[in-house]
């Protein structure tokens, strides 16, 4: 792991060369990964070019990790209770959004709370059982909103903000819970 400093932050990063066309940056749990084409060797230039983006992302994660110390997981809810709660939300929200869900699956996922396919198949992460009910409801709404608009574009976020005008704070709260779970699992 290498380090560099941006303003008040020490950022740890790793350079990974792969058989890809374009460089990309990934921030995971506070670490920066530079995924670079095999022939790409000036990673310092890439760091400088994306300094503001890196600072924003790493700061958000570090703040979320601090906030995670003030949260606790709901350890009472079973997988079966989670499934019942989600099915209740799906029933209500699908009528509200006038969408049809094809299939619902539950599984453990490492990096997502849920996913939605254009065929109307929705997956929910079983780790949702540890979250407060209001966050679970938001995730169900988020996934069902994808049946109206698949992308995370302006139309999609307008649908979300019609019901959850504080969705940015909710998304931050989900990141905080993700940090707790990433530490434990």
C-alpha positions as semicolon CSV with decimal commas, in nm:
position;residue;x (nm);y (nm);z (nm)
1;X;0,000;0,000;0,000
2;X;0,130;0,345;-0,094
3;X;0,028;0,677;0,063
4;X;-0,025;1,033;-0,049
5;X;-0,167;1,339;0,120
6;X;-0,460;1,551;0,002
7;X;-0,527;1,850;0,227
8;X;-0,577;1,699;0,576
9;X;-0,615;1,337;0,458
10;X;-0,360;1,061;0,427
11;X;-0,488;0,840;0,148
12;X;-0,364;0,483;0,117
13;X;-0,371;0,345;-0,234
14;X;-0,270;0,048;-0,440
15;X;-0,183;0,038;-0,809
16;X;-0,319;-0,264;-0,995
17;X;-0,233;-0,324;-1,360
18;X;-0,484;-0,522;-1,565
19;X;-0,559;-0,598;-1,925
20;X;-0,805;-0,307;-1,963
21;X;-0,838;-0,010;-2,199
22;X;-0,895;0,281;-1,959
23;X;-0,778;0,363;-1,607
24;X;-1,034;0,374;-1,327
25;X;-1,037;0,470;-0,962
26;X;-1,220;0,275;-0,694
27;X;-1,258;0,370;-0,330
28;X;-1,346;0,083;-0,100
29;X;-1,369;0,118;0,277
30;X;-1,127;0,409;0,276
31;X;-0,864;0,264;0,043
32;X;-0,807;0,386;-0,311
33;X;-0,742;0,139;-0,588
34;X;-0,597;0,259;-0,918
35;X;-0,694;0,002;-1,178
36;X;-0,468;0,078;-1,473
37;X;-0,399;-0,060;-1,820
38;X;-0,079;-0,265;-1,829
39;X;0,109;0,001;-2,029
40;X;-0,003;0,289;-1,802
41;X;0,280;0,403;-1,575
42;X;0,217;0,765;-1,471
43;X;-0,027;0,706;-1,186
44;X;0,086;1,027;-1,008
45;X;-0,071;1,230;-1,288
46;X;-0,398;1,040;-1,243
47;X;-0,395;1,107;-0,868
48;X;-0,340;1,479;-0,928
49;X;-0,611;1,500;-1,195
50;X;-0,875;1,338;-0,970
51;X;-0,759;1,484;-0,639
52;X;-1,092;1,654;-0,556
53;X;-1,297;1,344;-0,635
54;X;-1,063;1,125;-0,427
55;X;-1,077;1,369;-0,137
56;X;-1,458;1,378;-0,144
57;X;-1,495;0,999;-0,159
58;X;-1,232;0,915;0,104
59;X;-1,364;1,188;0,339
60;X;-1,718;1,053;0,307
61;X;-1,602;0,701;0,390
62;X;-1,385;0,809;0,682
63;X;-1,671;1,018;0,825
64;X;-1,907;0,723;0,782
65;X;-1,663;0,497;0,965
66;X;-1,659;0,745;1,256
67;X;-2,039;0,769;1,258
68;X;-2,062;0,390;1,255
69;X;-1,931;0,393;1,613
70;X;-2,259;0,564;1,715
71;X;-2,488;0,306;1,552
72;X;-2,586;-0,046;1,643
73;X;-2,725;-0,329;1,438
74;X;-3,071;-0,475;1,489
75;X;-2,985;-0,827;1,597
76;X;-3,344;-0,922;1,680
77;X;-3,483;-0,955;1,327
78;X;-3,462;-1,302;1,172
79;X;-3,429;-1,378;0,801
80;X;-3,796;-1,483;0,799
81;X;-3,912;-1,160;0,964
82;X;-3,703;-0,962;0,715
83;X;-3,862;-1,147;0,422
84;X;-4,213;-1,082;0,557
85;X;-4,137;-0,713;0,609
86;X;-3,993;-0,674;0,260
87;X;-4,288;-0,855;0,099
88;X;-4,523;-0,619;0,283
89;X;-4,329;-0,316;0,154
90;X;-4,313;-0,461;-0,199
91;X;-4,688;-0,513;-0,205
92;X;-4,763;-0,158;-0,091
93;X;-4,494;0,022;-0,293
94;X;-4,559;-0,171;-0,617
95;X;-4,921;-0,048;-0,604
96;X;-4,802;0,305;-0,525
97;X;-4,562;0,309;-0,822
98;X;-4,794;0,101;-1,042
99;X;-4,524;-0,156;-1,123
100;X;-4,523;-0,535;-1,140
101;X;-4,253;-0,737;-0,971
102;X;-4,176;-1,064;-1,143
103;X;-3,964;-1,244;-0,885
104;X;-3,812;-1,164;-0,546
105;X;-3,498;-1,335;-0,419
106;X;-3,305;-1,301;-0,096
107;X;-2,933;-1,365;-0,066
108;X;-2,623;-1,241;0,105
109;X;-2,445;-0,977;-0,104
110;X;-2,110;-0,814;-0,032
111;X;-2,154;-0,471;-0,185
112;X;-2,524;-0,406;-0,254
113;X;-2,840;-0,376;-0,053
114;X;-3,047;-0,485;-0,351
115;X;-3,064;-0,510;-0,728
116;X;-3,330;-0,497;-0,997
117;X;-3,333;-0,642;-1,348
118;X;-3,531;-0,504;-1,640
119;X;-3,735;-0,828;-1,629
120;X;-3,871;-0,720;-1,291
121;X;-3,659;-0,958;-1,083
122;X;-3,544;-0,808;-0,756
123;X;-3,275;-0,932;-0,520
124;X;-3,254;-0,818;-0,160
125;X;-2,952;-0,858;0,066
126;X;-3,025;-1,070;0,374
127;X;-2,799;-0,835;0,574
128;X;-3,086;-0,584;0,554
129;X;-3,222;-0,758;0,864
130;X;-2,970;-0,560;1,070
131;X;-3,098;-0,221;0,951
132;X;-3,376;-0,002;1,093
133;X;-3,714;-0,052;0,922
134;X;-3,715;0,295;0,764
135;X;-3,392;0,213;0,575
136;X;-3,533;-0,121;0,460
137;X;-3,842;0,055;0,330
138;X;-3,623;0,305;0,143
139;X;-3,424;0,024;-0,022
140;X;-3,743;-0,152;-0,132
141;X;-3,872;0,176;-0,278
142;X;-3,535;0,237;-0,446
143;X;-3,535;-0,105;-0,615
144;X;-3,900;-0,082;-0,723
145;X;-3,838;0,268;-0,861
146;X;-3,596;0,099;-1,101
147;X;-3,898;-0,069;-1,259
148;X;-4,009;0,280;-1,362
149;X;-3,660;0,409;-1,453
150;X;-3,365;0,169;-1,470
151;X;-3,074;0,413;-1,446
152;X;-2,957;0,635;-1,162
153;X;-3,039;0,946;-1,363
154;X;-3,236;1,264;-1,295
155;X;-3,571;1,095;-1,367
156;X;-3,490;0,817;-1,120
157;X;-3,382;1,054;-0,841
158;X;-3,698;1,263;-0,898
159;X;-3,907;0,950;-0,835
160;X;-3,707;0,884;-0,518
161;X;-3,730;1,247;-0,398
162;X;-4,109;1,250;-0,442
163;X;-4,131;1,003;-0,154
164;X;-3,796;1,060;0,022
165;X;-3,690;1,424;-0,013
166;X;-3,407;1,348;0,233
167;X;-3,273;1,059;0,021
168;X;-2,914;1,192;0,031
169;X;-2,912;1,166;0,410
170;X;-3,066;0,819;0,385
171;X;-2,796;0,714;0,136
172;X;-2,532;0,842;0,382
173;X;-2,699;0,647;0,663
174;X;-2,687;0,331;0,448
175;X;-2,314;0,386;0,395
176;X;-2,267;0,410;0,772
177;X;-2,444;0,076;0,824
178;X;-2,244;-0,073;0,538
179;X;-1,926;0,024;0,725
180;X;-2,046;-0,160;1,037
181;X;-2,133;-0,472;0,839
182;X;-1,812;-0,462;0,632
183;X;-1,617;-0,476;0,957
184;X;-1,815;-0,774;1,088
185;X;-1,859;-0,989;0,778
